[in-house]
């Protein structure tokens, strides 16, 4: 039995690899202790903007209607999170939806995902002599006419280079959609930029190396044992909520 089988892990994603690589406690919390972290307002903003852009691209609604869709989604997601930050993030939605829709027009009409899916699912296999593990993902927008895949990233500040975890995500999408250009569209309330950084073969090789090592770690013991030996900094900014502090106390023996 390998480490994936030992913990009933049937697949991984870019976000899961990111968690395992950067903060293993977050991986164990999510995938072994079923911990669902409450998302902050900026994440809700990104979800709402994407829903608004979806409405414009797939349903041909006006920009005003698309913005209204985004506001409705955001208000639903944040109805129990009233704060000054929540209101500030809402104010950034309209401009971001407009900028994203205008930036995506150059690629034509995106193909609709299957009826039972919100996005296009992709899957690529990581194979070793001892185990095979699917790496899965979901594409935001797939433009078949121009053979382009676009992932939408809503940010507070436009980057000049894709961060490492986004390069990893892009590499997975590129490896799974051969023949398509994979670009990330970064959208703030003021501007947009398209980026496509990273050496795909090198990043995919690095992912495989990491997964081989992480499987060995998982195979050391059960979830409780892994929680007892995984080092972490309880003062880390990711762990400051009461929700996280309770979990660390219950499962990681803070």
N, C-alpha and C positions, 0 to 999 in steps of 0.2 A: 504494500500500500504506500502511495506517495503522499506528500503533504497536502495536496489539493483534495485528494480523495478522503484523507483522514478528517478533514474539516468540511466535507460536502461542498467544496467550492467547485462549481462546474464551469465557470468562465471568469474572466477579468475584463476590466475596461480601462481606458486611459485615466479616469478619475480614481479608480481603485489602485492602479499602479502608482499614481502620484501620491496617494495617501500612504501606501506601503513604503514608498521610497523616502518621503519627507518626514513622516510622522507615523510610525507603525502602530502606535496606540490608537490613532484614528481609524486605521484599517481594522484592527481587532474589534474596536467598539462597534463599527458599522456592520461588519460581515460575520462576526461571531457572537456578539451580544445584542444584535438587532437594534442598535442605538440610532434613533432618528433625530438628528440635530435640527433645531429650529433655525430656519434660514433668516438672515438679516435683510433689511429693506433693500440694499443694493442688489441682492440676488432676486428679490421679488420684482424689482424694476426691470432687470434683464429679461425675466420671464414674460412680463407684461409687454415689453417692447417687441419681443419676438412674436407674440400673439397678434399684435397690431400689424407687424410686417407680414405675417402669414395672411391676414385678412386682405391686405392690399394686393399681395402677389397671387394668391390662389383664388380669391373671390372677387377680384377687380373692384373692390369698394373704393370710395374716394379717400383721400388722405385724412379728411376730417372724421370719416367713419372709422378708419383704421386707428386713429388716435383715440377715439371714443372707446373702441374695443380694448385698447391697451389700458386706458384709465379704469375701465370696468374690471378687468382682470386684476390690476394692481390693487384696487380698492377691496376686492374680495380677499386677496392674499394677505392684506395688511390690516384688516378690520379690527384685529385685536392688538395691533402694534402702534397705536396712535402715539406719535412723538414728533418733535421738531425735525428729526432726521427723516422720518417717514414722509412728512409733507415736502421736505426739500427734494427727496428723490422723486416724488410724484411730479414736481415741477420740471424735471429734466426729460420726461417721457416724450412730450409732443415733438420737440426739436429732434430727438434721437430717431423717432419713427420716420419723420420726414427725410432726414439725412440718409437713413438706411435704405428706404424705398428708392430714393433717387440714385443712390450708388449702385443698387442692384439692377437697375433698368438695362444697363449695358449688356447684361448676360442673357437677356431674353426672358422667356416664360419658364419658370421652374416646373419640373415634372412633379405631379402630386404623389405623395407617399401612398402605399396600399391603404385601402379603406379602413382596415383595422389598426393602422399605425399613425402616429402623429408625425413621425419622421422616417427617413429611409434607413433601415437597419443594415449594418455591415458586419462582417465576421471574417476573421483571418486566424489561421491556426499556428500556434507556437508549438513546434515539434522537437522533442528530444528523444534520446534512445530509451528513456524510461517512462515518459508521459507525453501526452498531447493536451494542450489547453487552448480553448477558443479565446480570442481577444475580440470583444464586440464593441460597437459604437453606433451612434445615430447621427446621420447627416442632417444639417439644418436645411440646406437648399442644394438641389442637384439639377443643373442645367444641361440637359442632354444635347440640345442643339449646338451649344458652344463647348460641350464637354468640360464643364467646370463645376467644381463643388465649392460652395461657400459656407463657412462656419461664421456665425454672427457672434461677436463679442462686444458687449456693452461695457464701457469703461469710464472712469472719471477723467483720466488723462490718456491721450493717444500715445502709444509707445512708438519708438523708432525701430525696435527689433522685437520679435516674438519672444516671450519668456520661455524657459526651457520646457515647462509642462505643456504649453501650447504647441511647441515644436514636436513634442512627443505625440500629442493628439493628432496633429497634422500628418505626421509620419504614418501613423496607423491608418488614417483615412486614405492616404496616398497609396499605401501598400494594398489596401482592400479595393481600391477603385482605379485600377491600372488604365491608363489612357486618358484620365481626367486630370486637369490642373486643379490642385487643392489650394485655396487661398482663404485666409481669415480676414474678415471685414471688421475692423475695430471702429466702434461708433461712440463718440461722446456727445454731449449736448451742443458741441460747437463745430465738430469736423469728423471726417472719416479717413481711414487709410486701409489699403489692402496690403497684406504682408504674406510672404511664403518662405520663411526662413527654415534652415536646417537641412542636413544631409540625410535623406530618408534611409538609405541602406545602413548608414552608420548608426542612426538612432534605433532602427529596428534590431540591429545586432546588440546594441546596448540593452534594449528592453529584454531580449532573450537571456542575456547574461544575468540581468537582475532577477528575472523570474526563476531562473535555475537556483540562484542563491536563496531567494525568498522561500521557495518550495522546501529547501533544506531546513530553514528556520521553522516553518510550519510543522514539519515532521518531527520536531523535537518533543512535542507533548500536546496535551489537550488545551482547550482555550484558556482554562483557568491557570494552567502552568505557564503558558505563554504570557498571560497578563502579569504573572508574578515575576517574570524575568526581564520584561521589556522596559528599558530605562526611558524616563521621560522627565520633562521639566514642568512641574505643576504650575509654575508662574507664566508659562507660555501664553501668549495672547489668545490662542485658540481655546484655552481651557478656563477662561475667566467667568463663564456663565455659571449660574447655580446648577443648571442641568448637567454641565460637564463635571463640576466639582462633586456632585452626588455620585455620578458614575465612577469617577476616579476613586472615590471612597469605597464604593460597593464592590467594584470589580478589580481595581488595580492597587488596592491596599494603600491608598494615600495616607 
